[in-house]
Amino acid sequence: MLVVISGRPLILGRAFEKASAVVAAWLPGTEGGGVSDMLLGKHAPTGKLGFSWPRATEPLHANPLFPLGFGLEYGLA
C-alpha cells in the first residue's frame, strides 16, 4: 500500500506501479490518527477526487492517472 501525504497530486511513477493500493492522506496534520485508524482497519476510507491526478508532468490534462471523480467506498468486513 502506498500512502501519499501531500498537499497536491504528485507524479507517482514506479511507486504506483508497485503499490497494491494508494491512499491520498492530504496533509492530515493533527488528524494523522485518522489515517492510521484507516490503515489498521478501524475505519473504512471513502472519497472521490475533485480533480484529475496527472500521470506525468506533460501534458497535465491528457490521459490522467486518476480522472475527476475517481475514488471508492467500501465497508469493513
HTML snippet that shows the backbone in 3Dmol.js (N, CA, C, O; Angstrom):
<script src="https://3Dmol.org/build/3Dmol-min.js"></script>
<div id="view" style="width:600px;height:400px;position:relative"></div>
<script>
const pdb = `
ATOM      1  N   MET A   1       0.849  -1.171   0.000  1.00  0.00           N
ATOM      2  CA  MET A   1       0.000   0.000   0.000  1.00  0.00           C
ATOM      3  C   MET A   1       0.896   1.235   0.000  1.00  0.00           C
ATOM      4  O   MET A   1       1.919   1.280   0.683  1.00  0.00           O
ATOM      5  N   LEU A   2       0.495   2.218  -0.769  1.00  0.00           N
ATOM      6  CA  LEU A   2       1.211   3.486  -0.851  1.00  0.00           C
ATOM      7  C   LEU A   2       0.343   4.568  -0.210  1.00  0.00           C
ATOM      8  O   LEU A   2      -0.795   4.776  -0.631  1.00  0.00           O
ATOM      9  N   VAL A   3       0.865   5.257   0.800  1.00  0.00           N
ATOM     10  CA  VAL A   3       0.165   6.376   1.435  1.00  0.00           C
ATOM     11  C   VAL A   3       0.872   7.652   0.994  1.00  0.00           C
ATOM     12  O   VAL A   3       2.051   7.849   1.290  1.00  0.00           O
ATOM     13  N   VAL A   4       0.149   8.516   0.286  1.00  0.00           N
ATOM     14  CA  VAL A   4       0.701   9.774  -0.209  1.00  0.00           C
ATOM     15  C   VAL A   4       0.251  10.890   0.728  1.00  0.00           C
ATOM     16  O   VAL A   4      -0.938  11.201   0.803  1.00  0.00           O
ATOM     17  N   ILE A   5       1.197  11.487   1.437  1.00  0.00           N
ATOM     18  CA  ILE A   5       0.888  12.615   2.318  1.00  0.00           C
ATOM     19  C   ILE A   5       1.432  13.853   1.635  1.00  0.00           C
ATOM     20  O   ILE A   5       2.637  14.102   1.635  1.00  0.00           O
ATOM     21  N   SER A   6       0.521  14.630   1.049  1.00  0.00           N
ATOM     22  CA  SER A   6       0.908  15.769   0.232  1.00  0.00           C
ATOM     23  C   SER A   6      -0.246  16.756   0.181  1.00  0.00           C
ATOM     24  O   SER A   6      -1.384  16.408   0.496  1.00  0.00           O
ATOM     25  N   GLY A   7       0.045  17.968  -0.209  1.00  0.00           N
ATOM     26  CA  GLY A   7      -0.990  18.976  -0.382  1.00  0.00           C
ATOM     27  C   GLY A   7      -1.417  19.143  -1.828  1.00  0.00           C
ATOM     28  O   GLY A   7      -2.204  20.033  -2.150  1.00  0.00           O
ATOM     29  N   ARG A   8      -0.902  18.288  -2.700  1.00  0.00           N
ATOM     30  CA  ARG A   8      -1.237  18.357  -4.127  1.00  0.00           C
ATOM     31  C   ARG A   8      -0.951  16.999  -4.754  1.00  0.00           C
ATOM     32  O   ARG A   8      -0.231  16.193  -4.163  1.00  0.00           O
ATOM     33  N   PRO A   9      -1.493  16.729  -5.926  1.00  0.00           N
ATOM     34  CA  PRO A   9      -1.178  15.471  -6.601  1.00  0.00           C
ATOM     35  C   PRO A   9       0.313  15.413  -6.961  1.00  0.00           C
ATOM     36  O   PRO A   9       0.906  16.417  -7.354  1.00  0.00           O
ATOM     37  N   LEU A  10       0.889  14.253  -6.822  1.00  0.00           N
ATOM     38  CA  LEU A  10       2.287  14.033  -7.174  1.00  0.00           C
ATOM     39  C   LEU A  10       2.381  13.015  -8.298  1.00  0.00           C
ATOM     40  O   LEU A  10       1.505  12.162  -8.441  1.00  0.00           O
ATOM     41  N   ILE A  11       3.433  13.100  -9.090  1.00  0.00           N
ATOM     42  CA  ILE A  11       3.673  12.087 -10.117  1.00  0.00           C
ATOM     43  C   ILE A  11       4.187  10.854  -9.381  1.00  0.00           C
ATOM     44  O   ILE A  11       5.258  10.908  -8.776  1.00  0.00           O
ATOM     45  N   LEU A  12       3.458   9.760  -9.419  1.00  0.00           N
ATOM     46  CA  LEU A  12       3.783   8.585  -8.625  1.00  0.00           C
ATOM     47  C   LEU A  12       4.716   7.606  -9.332  1.00  0.00           C
ATOM     48  O   LEU A  12       5.473   6.889  -8.677  1.00  0.00           O
ATOM     49  N   GLY A  13       4.668   7.572 -10.661  1.00  0.00           N
ATOM     50  CA  GLY A  13       5.587   6.736 -11.432  1.00  0.00           C
ATOM     51  C   GLY A  13       5.624   5.286 -10.981  1.00  0.00           C
ATOM     52  O   GLY A  13       4.580   4.655 -10.822  1.00  0.00           O
ATOM     53  N   ARG A  14       6.821   4.757 -10.776  1.00  0.00           N
ATOM     54  CA  ARG A  14       7.011   3.344 -10.436  1.00  0.00           C
ATOM     55  C   ARG A  14       6.438   2.999  -9.058  1.00  0.00           C
ATOM     56  O   ARG A  14       6.067   1.850  -8.819  1.00  0.00           O
ATOM     57  N   ALA A  15       6.361   3.963  -8.164  1.00  0.00           N
ATOM     58  CA  ALA A  15       5.777   3.692  -6.847  1.00  0.00           C
ATOM     59  C   ALA A  15       4.326   3.240  -7.009  1.00  0.00           C
ATOM     60  O   ALA A  15       3.891   2.320  -6.318  1.00  0.00           O
ATOM     61  N   PHE A  16       3.576   3.869  -7.906  1.00  0.00           N
ATOM     62  CA  PHE A  16       2.192   3.477  -8.162  1.00  0.00           C
ATOM     63  C   PHE A  16       2.137   2.083  -8.771  1.00  0.00           C
ATOM     64  O   PHE A  16       1.299   1.268  -8.386  1.00  0.00           O
ATOM     65  N   GLU A  17       3.018   1.809  -9.713  1.00  0.00           N
ATOM     66  CA  GLU A  17       3.032   0.508 -10.377  1.00  0.00           C
ATOM     67  C   GLU A  17       3.272  -0.631  -9.386  1.00  0.00           C
ATOM     68  O   GLU A  17       2.755  -1.730  -9.584  1.00  0.00           O
ATOM     69  N   LYS A  18       4.038  -0.391  -8.335  1.00  0.00           N
ATOM     70  CA  LYS A  18       4.379  -1.422  -7.359  1.00  0.00           C
ATOM     71  C   LYS A  18       3.372  -1.516  -6.212  1.00  0.00           C
ATOM     72  O   LYS A  18       3.395  -2.487  -5.455  1.00  0.00           O
ATOM     73  N   ALA A  19       2.493  -0.531  -6.071  1.00  0.00           N
ATOM     74  CA  ALA A  19       1.569  -0.486  -4.935  1.00  0.00           C
ATOM     75  C   ALA A  19       0.330  -1.340  -5.180  1.00  0.00           C
ATOM     76  O   ALA A  19      -0.192  -1.383  -6.294  1.00  0.00           O
ATOM     77  N   SER A  20      -0.135  -2.015  -4.139  1.00  0.00           N
ATOM     78  CA  SER A  20      -1.388  -2.767  -4.232  1.00  0.00           C
ATOM     79  C   SER A  20      -2.592  -1.849  -4.044  1.00  0.00           C
ATOM     80  O   SER A  20      -3.694  -2.177  -4.483  1.00  0.00           O
ATOM     81  N   ALA A  21      -2.392  -0.710  -3.400  1.00  0.00           N
ATOM     82  CA  ALA A  21      -3.439   0.288  -3.185  1.00  0.00           C
ATOM     83  C   ALA A  21      -2.766   1.629  -2.937  1.00  0.00           C
ATOM     84  O   ALA A  21      -1.604   1.687  -2.534  1.00  0.00           O
ATOM     85  N   VAL A  22      -3.512   2.714  -3.181  1.00  0.00           N
ATOM     86  CA  VAL A  22      -2.987   4.066  -2.961  1.00  0.00           C
ATOM     87  C   VAL A  22      -3.992   4.848  -2.122  1.00  0.00           C
ATOM     88  O   VAL A  22      -5.187   4.851  -2.418  1.00  0.00           O
ATOM     89  N   VAL A  23      -3.502   5.513  -1.073  1.00  0.00           N
ATOM     90  CA  VAL A  23      -4.326   6.373  -0.236  1.00  0.00           C
ATOM     91  C   VAL A  23      -3.712   7.769  -0.269  1.00  0.00           C
ATOM     92  O   VAL A  23      -2.526   7.933   0.019  1.00  0.00           O
ATOM     93  N   ALA A  24      -4.513   8.774  -0.618  1.00  0.00           N
ATOM     94  CA  ALA A  24      -4.063  10.161  -0.577  1.00  0.00           C
ATOM     95  C   ALA A  24      -4.512  10.742   0.757  1.00  0.00           C
ATOM     96  O   ALA A  24      -5.710  10.916   0.981  1.00  0.00           O
ATOM     97  N   ALA A  25      -3.561  11.048   1.656  1.00  0.00           N
ATOM     98  CA  ALA A  25      -3.900  11.488   3.009  1.00  0.00           C
ATOM     99  C   ALA A  25      -4.057  12.997   3.135  1.00  0.00           C
ATOM    100  O   ALA A  25      -4.574  13.455   4.154  1.00  0.00           O
ATOM    101  N   TRP A  26      -3.639  13.793   2.156  1.00  0.00           N
ATOM    102  CA  TRP A  26      -3.848  15.237   2.096  1.00  0.00           C
ATOM    103  C   TRP A  26      -3.467  15.992   3.364  1.00  0.00           C
ATOM    104  O   TRP A  26      -4.331  16.601   3.996  1.00  0.00           O
ATOM    105  N   LEU A  27      -2.222  15.966   3.740  1.00  0.00           N
ATOM    106  CA  LEU A  27      -1.694  16.731   4.876  1.00  0.00           C
ATOM    107  C   LEU A  27      -2.609  16.639   6.094  1.00  0.00           C
ATOM    108  O   LEU A  27      -3.270  17.620   6.435  1.00  0.00           O
ATOM    109  N   PRO A  28      -2.663  15.502   6.746  1.00  0.00           N
ATOM    110  CA  PRO A  28      -3.619  15.308   7.834  1.00  0.00           C
ATOM    111  C   PRO A  28      -3.333  16.115   9.090  1.00  0.00           C
ATOM    112  O   PRO A  28      -4.224  16.263   9.927  1.00  0.00           O
ATOM    113  N   GLY A  29      -2.133  16.639   9.254  1.00  0.00           N
ATOM    114  CA  GLY A  29      -1.821  17.451  10.435  1.00  0.00           C
ATOM    115  C   GLY A  29      -2.084  16.702  11.726  1.00  0.00           C
ATOM    116  O   GLY A  29      -1.622  15.574  11.895  1.00  0.00           O
ATOM    117  N   THR A  30      -2.824  17.320  12.642  1.00  0.00           N
ATOM    118  CA  THR A  30      -3.094  16.674  13.927  1.00  0.00           C
ATOM    119  C   THR A  30      -4.093  15.529  13.796  1.00  0.00           C
ATOM    120  O   THR A  30      -4.305  14.787  14.755  1.00  0.00           O
ATOM    121  N   GLU A  31      -4.703  15.375  12.638  1.00  0.00           N
ATOM    122  CA  GLU A  31      -5.658  14.293  12.413  1.00  0.00           C
ATOM    123  C   GLU A  31      -4.987  13.066  11.794  1.00  0.00           C
ATOM    124  O   GLU A  31      -5.670  12.219  11.219  1.00  0.00           O
ATOM    125  N   GLY A  32      -3.686  12.960  11.901  1.00  0.00           N
ATOM    126  CA  GLY A  32      -2.963  11.818  11.354  1.00  0.00           C
ATOM    127  C   GLY A  32      -3.420  10.495  11.938  1.00  0.00           C
ATOM    128  O   GLY A  32      -3.265   9.448  11.308  1.00  0.00           O
ATOM    129  N   GLY A  33      -3.985  10.534  13.145  1.00  0.00           N
ATOM    130  CA  GLY A  33      -4.531   9.316  13.743  1.00  0.00           C
ATOM    131  C   GLY A  33      -5.633   8.709  12.902  1.00  0.00           C
ATOM    132  O   GLY A  33      -5.825   7.493  12.904  1.00  0.00           O
ATOM    133  N   GLY A  34      -6.361   9.554  12.179  1.00  0.00           N
ATOM    134  CA  GLY A  34      -7.404   9.045  11.293  1.00  0.00           C
ATOM    135  C   GLY A  34      -6.833   8.210  10.158  1.00  0.00           C
ATOM    136  O   GLY A  34      -7.451   7.237   9.726  1.00  0.00           O
ATOM    137  N   VAL A  35      -5.669   8.585   9.682  1.00  0.00           N
ATOM    138  CA  VAL A  35      -5.004   7.804   8.632  1.00  0.00           C
ATOM    139  C   VAL A  35      -4.597   6.449   9.195  1.00  0.00           C
ATOM    140  O   VAL A  35      -4.816   5.423   8.551  1.00  0.00           O
ATOM    141  N   SER A  36      -4.010   6.431  10.386  1.00  0.00           N
ATOM    142  CA  SER A  36      -3.605   5.153  10.970  1.00  0.00           C
ATOM    143  C   SER A  36      -4.825   4.290  11.299  1.00  0.00           C
ATOM    144  O   SER A  36      -4.771   3.071  11.136  1.00  0.00           O
ATOM    145  N   ASP A  37      -5.915   4.893  11.755  1.00  0.00           N
ATOM    146  CA  ASP A  37      -7.141   4.125  12.008  1.00  0.00           C
ATOM    147  C   ASP A  37      -7.622   3.443  10.737  1.00  0.00           C
ATOM    148  O   ASP A  37      -8.057   2.292  10.781  1.00  0.00           O
ATOM    149  N   MET A  38      -7.552   4.126   9.622  1.00  0.00           N
ATOM    150  CA  MET A  38      -7.967   3.540   8.346  1.00  0.00           C
ATOM    151  C   MET A  38      -7.024   2.408   7.953  1.00  0.00           C
ATOM    152  O   MET A  38      -7.472   1.346   7.520  1.00  0.00           O
ATOM    153  N   LEU A  39      -5.721   2.631   8.103  1.00  0.00           N
ATOM    154  CA  LEU A  39      -4.754   1.600   7.722  1.00  0.00           C
ATOM    155  C   LEU A  39      -4.870   0.356   8.600  1.00  0.00           C
ATOM    156  O   LEU A  39      -4.599  -0.754   8.142  1.00  0.00           O
ATOM    157  N   LEU A  40      -5.268   0.536   9.853  1.00  0.00           N
ATOM    158  CA  LEU A  40      -5.415  -0.589  10.775  1.00  0.00           C
ATOM    159  C   LEU A  40      -6.799  -1.232  10.714  1.00  0.00           C
ATOM    160  O   LEU A  40      -7.071  -2.189  11.439  1.00  0.00           O
ATOM    161  N   GLY A  41      -7.677  -0.709   9.851  1.00  0.00           N
ATOM    162  CA  GLY A  41      -8.994  -1.309   9.672  1.00  0.00           C
ATOM    163  C   GLY A  41     -10.047  -0.863  10.661  1.00  0.00           C
ATOM    164  O   GLY A  41     -11.108  -1.482  10.741  1.00  0.00           O
ATOM    165  N   LYS A  42      -9.790   0.196  11.423  1.00  0.00           N
ATOM    166  CA  LYS A  42     -10.781   0.692  12.379  1.00  0.00           C
ATOM    167  C   LYS A  42     -11.854   1.526  11.707  1.00  0.00           C
ATOM    168  O   LYS A  42     -12.971   1.623  12.215  1.00  0.00           O
ATOM    169  N   HIS A  43     -11.532   2.130  10.575  1.00  0.00           N
ATOM    170  CA  HIS A  43     -12.481   2.932   9.803  1.00  0.00           C
ATOM    171  C   HIS A  43     -12.284   2.628   8.328  1.00  0.00           C
ATOM    172  O   HIS A  43     -11.165   2.391   7.875  1.00  0.00           O
ATOM    173  N   ALA A  44     -13.375   2.637   7.589  1.00  0.00           N
ATOM    174  CA  ALA A  44     -13.314   2.400   6.148  1.00  0.00           C
ATOM    175  C   ALA A  44     -13.085   3.722   5.426  1.00  0.00           C
ATOM    176  O   ALA A  44     -13.792   4.695   5.685  1.00  0.00           O
ATOM    177  N   PRO A  45     -12.104   3.772   4.522  1.00  0.00           N
ATOM    178  CA  PRO A  45     -11.879   5.017   3.779  1.00  0.00           C
ATOM    179  C   PRO A  45     -12.963   5.228   2.725  1.00  0.00           C
ATOM    180  O   PRO A  45     -13.506   4.273   2.170  1.00  0.00           O
ATOM    181  N   THR A  46     -13.262   6.484   2.463  1.00  0.00           N
ATOM    182  CA  THR A  46     -14.181   6.854   1.391  1.00  0.00           C
ATOM    183  C   THR A  46     -13.620   8.090   0.719  1.00  0.00           C
ATOM    184  O   THR A  46     -12.791   8.793   1.297  1.00  0.00           O
ATOM    185  N   GLY A  47     -14.055   8.355  -0.473  1.00  0.00           N
ATOM    186  CA  GLY A  47     -13.640   9.596  -1.100  1.00  0.00           C
ATOM    187  C   GLY A  47     -13.639   9.536  -2.605  1.00  0.00           C
ATOM    188  O   GLY A  47     -13.509   8.468  -3.204  1.00  0.00           O
ATOM    189  N   LYS A  48     -13.782  10.675  -3.196  1.00  0.00           N
ATOM    190  CA  LYS A  48     -13.735  10.853  -4.646  1.00  0.00           C
ATOM    191  C   LYS A  48     -12.863  12.063  -4.926  1.00  0.00           C
ATOM    192  O   LYS A  48     -12.897  13.045  -4.184  1.00  0.00           O
ATOM    193  N   LEU A  49     -12.087  11.997  -5.987  1.00  0.00           N
ATOM    194  CA  LEU A  49     -11.235  13.120  -6.362  1.00  0.00           C
ATOM    195  C   LEU A  49     -12.060  14.258  -6.948  1.00  0.00           C
ATOM    196  O   LEU A  49     -12.982  14.032  -7.731  1.00  0.00           O
ATOM    197  N   GLY A  50     -11.724  15.465  -6.566  1.00  0.00           N
ATOM    198  CA  GLY A  50     -12.376  16.654  -7.114  1.00  0.00           C
ATOM    199  C   GLY A  50     -11.586  17.238  -8.274  1.00  0.00           C
ATOM    200  O   GLY A  50     -11.848  18.363  -8.700  1.00  0.00           O
ATOM    201  N   PHE A  51     -10.620  16.483  -8.788  1.00  0.00           N
ATOM    202  CA  PHE A  51      -9.740  16.924  -9.873  1.00  0.00           C
ATOM    203  C   PHE A  51      -9.089  15.690 -10.471  1.00  0.00           C
ATOM    204  O   PHE A  51      -9.175  14.607  -9.892  1.00  0.00           O
ATOM    205  N   SER A  52      -8.455  15.830 -11.594  1.00  0.00           N
ATOM    206  CA  SER A  52      -7.719  14.725 -12.193  1.00  0.00           C
ATOM    207  C   SER A  52      -6.322  14.651 -11.584  1.00  0.00           C
ATOM    208  O   SER A  52      -5.704  15.680 -11.310  1.00  0.00           O
ATOM    209  N   TRP A  53      -5.828  13.440 -11.375  1.00  0.00           N
ATOM    210  CA  TRP A  53      -4.477  13.215 -10.845  1.00  0.00           C
ATOM    211  C   TRP A  53      -3.582  12.886 -12.031  1.00  0.00           C
ATOM    212  O   TRP A  53      -3.807  11.875 -12.695  1.00  0.00           O
ATOM    213  N   PRO A  54      -2.585  13.699 -12.316  1.00  0.00           N
ATOM    214  CA  PRO A  54      -1.785  13.501 -13.531  1.00  0.00           C
ATOM    215  C   PRO A  54      -0.915  12.251 -13.484  1.00  0.00           C
ATOM    216  O   PRO A  54      -0.434  11.843 -12.427  1.00  0.00           O
ATOM    217  N   ARG A  55      -0.728  11.664 -14.643  1.00  0.00           N
ATOM    218  CA  ARG A  55       0.146  10.506 -14.811  1.00  0.00           C
ATOM    219  C   ARG A  55       1.598  10.956 -14.956  1.00  0.00           C
ATOM    220  O   ARG A  55       2.514  10.306 -14.453  1.00  0.00           O
ATOM    221  N   ALA A  56       1.794  12.072 -15.646  1.00  0.00           N
ATOM    222  CA  ALA A  56       3.131  12.611 -15.910  1.00  0.00           C
ATOM    223  C   ALA A  56       3.032  14.133 -15.965  1.00  0.00           C
ATOM    224  O   ALA A  56       1.932  14.686 -15.988  1.00  0.00           O
ATOM    225  N   THR A  57       4.169  14.803 -15.987  1.00  0.00           N
ATOM    226  CA  THR A  57       4.163  16.268 -15.990  1.00  0.00           C
ATOM    227  C   THR A  57       3.720  16.855 -17.317  1.00  0.00           C
ATOM    228  O   THR A  57       3.219  17.979 -17.337  1.00  0.00           O
ATOM    229  N   GLU A  58       3.879  16.162 -18.406  1.00  0.00           N
ATOM    230  CA  GLU A  58       3.488  16.685 -19.721  1.00  0.00           C
ATOM    231  C   GLU A  58       2.689  15.668 -20.488  1.00  0.00           C
ATOM    232  O   GLU A  58       3.106  14.510 -20.518  1.00  0.00           O
ATOM    233  N   PRO A  59       1.618  15.983 -21.089  1.00  0.00           N
ATOM    234  CA  PRO A  59       0.719  17.099 -20.785  1.00  0.00           C
ATOM    235  C   PRO A  59      -0.110  16.771 -19.546  1.00  0.00           C
ATOM    236  O   PRO A  59      -0.458  15.611 -19.324  1.00  0.00           O
ATOM    237  N   LEU A  60      -0.423  17.765 -18.752  1.00  0.00           N
ATOM    238  CA  LEU A  60      -1.080  17.539 -17.471  1.00  0.00           C
ATOM    239  C   LEU A  60      -2.515  17.036 -17.581  1.00  0.00           C
ATOM    240  O   LEU A  60      -2.946  16.248 -16.739  1.00  0.00           O
ATOM    241  N   HIS A  61      -3.265  17.465 -18.589  1.00  0.00           N
ATOM    242  CA  HIS A  61      -4.687  17.126 -18.628  1.00  0.00           C
ATOM    243  C   HIS A  61      -5.012  15.974 -19.566  1.00  0.00           C
ATOM    244  O   HIS A  61      -6.164  15.544 -19.621  1.00  0.00           O
ATOM    245  N   ALA A  62      -4.044  15.467 -20.296  1.00  0.00           N
ATOM    246  CA  ALA A  62      -4.304  14.354 -21.198  1.00  0.00           C
ATOM    247  C   ALA A  62      -3.946  13.044 -20.504  1.00  0.00           C
ATOM    248  O   ALA A  62      -2.877  12.935 -19.903  1.00  0.00           O
ATOM    249  N   ASN A  63      -4.820  12.060 -20.580  1.00  0.00           N
ATOM    250  CA  ASN A  63      -4.573  10.723 -20.059  1.00  0.00           C
ATOM    251  C   ASN A  63      -4.161  10.737 -18.575  1.00  0.00           C
ATOM    252  O   ASN A  63      -3.059  10.303 -18.241  1.00  0.00           O
ATOM    253  N   PRO A  64      -5.041  11.234 -17.681  1.00  0.00           N
ATOM    254  CA  PRO A  64      -4.675  11.289 -16.269  1.00  0.00           C
ATOM    255  C   PRO A  64      -4.549   9.893 -15.660  1.00  0.00           C
ATOM    256  O   PRO A  64      -5.164   8.946 -16.151  1.00  0.00           O
ATOM    257  N   LEU A  65      -3.771   9.763 -14.614  1.00  0.00           N
ATOM    258  CA  LEU A  65      -3.653   8.503 -13.893  1.00  0.00           C
ATOM    259  C   LEU A  65      -4.982   8.170 -13.216  1.00  0.00           C
ATOM    260  O   LEU A  65      -5.445   7.031 -13.276  1.00  0.00           O
ATOM    261  N   PHE A  66      -5.598   9.173 -12.568  1.00  0.00           N
ATOM    262  CA  PHE A  66      -6.918   9.040 -11.967  1.00  0.00           C
ATOM    263  C   PHE A  66      -7.772  10.205 -12.451  1.00  0.00           C
ATOM    264  O   PHE A  66      -7.413  11.355 -12.196  1.00  0.00           O
ATOM    265  N   PRO A  67      -8.890   9.958 -13.142  1.00  0.00           N
ATOM    266  CA  PRO A  67      -9.717  11.047 -13.657  1.00  0.00           C
ATOM    267  C   PRO A  67     -10.564  11.699 -12.565  1.00  0.00           C
ATOM    268  O   PRO A  67     -10.713  11.158 -11.470  1.00  0.00           O
ATOM    269  N   LEU A  68     -11.106  12.850 -12.879  1.00  0.00           N
ATOM    270  CA  LEU A  68     -12.014  13.569 -11.994  1.00  0.00           C
ATOM    271  C   LEU A  68     -13.093  12.616 -11.488  1.00  0.00           C
ATOM    272  O   LEU A  68     -13.699  11.894 -12.279  1.00  0.00           O
ATOM    273  N   GLY A  69     -13.337  12.608 -10.185  1.00  0.00           N
ATOM    274  CA  GLY A  69     -14.386  11.774  -9.607  1.00  0.00           C
ATOM    275  C   GLY A  69     -13.964  10.362  -9.261  1.00  0.00           C
ATOM    276  O   GLY A  69     -14.770   9.588  -8.744  1.00  0.00           O
ATOM    277  N   PHE A  70     -12.698  10.003  -9.539  1.00  0.00           N
ATOM    278  CA  PHE A  70     -12.228   8.660  -9.229  1.00  0.00           C
ATOM    279  C   PHE A  70     -12.197   8.468  -7.719  1.00  0.00           C
ATOM    280  O   PHE A  70     -11.848   9.398  -6.992  1.00  0.00           O
ATOM    281  N   GLY A  71     -12.544   7.316  -7.246  1.00  0.00           N
ATOM    282  CA  GLY A  71     -12.496   7.024  -5.823  1.00  0.00           C
ATOM    283  C   GLY A  71     -13.313   5.803  -5.506  1.00  0.00           C
ATOM    284  O   GLY A  71     -13.840   5.146  -6.404  1.00  0.00           O
ATOM    285  N   LEU A  72     -13.422   5.492  -4.223  1.00  0.00           N
ATOM    286  CA  LEU A  72     -14.136   4.305  -3.834  1.00  0.00           C
ATOM    287  C   LEU A  72     -14.749   4.477  -2.477  1.00  0.00           C
ATOM    288  O   LEU A  72     -14.441   5.416  -1.743  1.00  0.00           O
ATOM    289  N   GLU A  73     -15.625   3.550  -2.156  1.00  0.00           N
ATOM    290  CA  GLU A  73     -16.183   3.433  -0.835  1.00  0.00           C
ATOM    291  C   GLU A  73     -16.296   1.938  -0.564  1.00  0.00           C
ATOM    292  O   GLU A  73     -16.690   1.178  -1.449  1.00  0.00           O
ATOM    293  N   TYR A  74     -15.961   1.515   0.628  1.00  0.00           N
ATOM    294  CA  TYR A  74     -16.166   0.113   0.972  1.00  0.00           C
ATOM    295  C   TYR A  74     -16.370   0.005   2.463  1.00  0.00           C
ATOM    296  O   TYR A  74     -15.965   0.880   3.230  1.00  0.00           O
ATOM    297  N   GLY A  75     -17.006  -1.085   2.863  1.00  0.00           N
ATOM    298  CA  GLY A  75     -17.268  -1.298   4.277  1.00  0.00           C
ATOM    299  C   GLY A  75     -16.240  -2.224   4.894  1.00  0.00           C
ATOM    300  O   GLY A  75     -15.532  -2.948   4.194  1.00  0.00           O
ATOM    301  N   LEU A  76     -16.169  -2.190   6.202  1.00  0.00           N
ATOM    302  CA  LEU A  76     -15.265  -3.085   6.913  1.00  0.00           C
ATOM    303  C   LEU A  76     -15.879  -4.467   6.981  1.00  0.00           C
ATOM    304  O   LEU A  76     -17.097  -4.614   7.082  1.00  0.00           O
ATOM    305  N   ALA A  77     -15.038  -5.469   6.925  1.00  0.00           N
ATOM    306  CA  ALA A  77     -15.520  -6.860   6.970  1.00  0.00           C
ATOM    307  C   ALA A  77     -15.936  -7.235   8.376  1.00  0.00           C
ATOM    308  O   ALA A  77     -16.368  -8.363   8.611  1.00  0.00           O
TER     309      ALA A  77
END
`;
const viewer = $3Dmol.createViewer("view");
viewer.addModel(pdb, "pdb");
viewer.setStyle({}, {cartoon: {color: "spectrum"}});
viewer.zoomTo();
viewer.render();
</script>
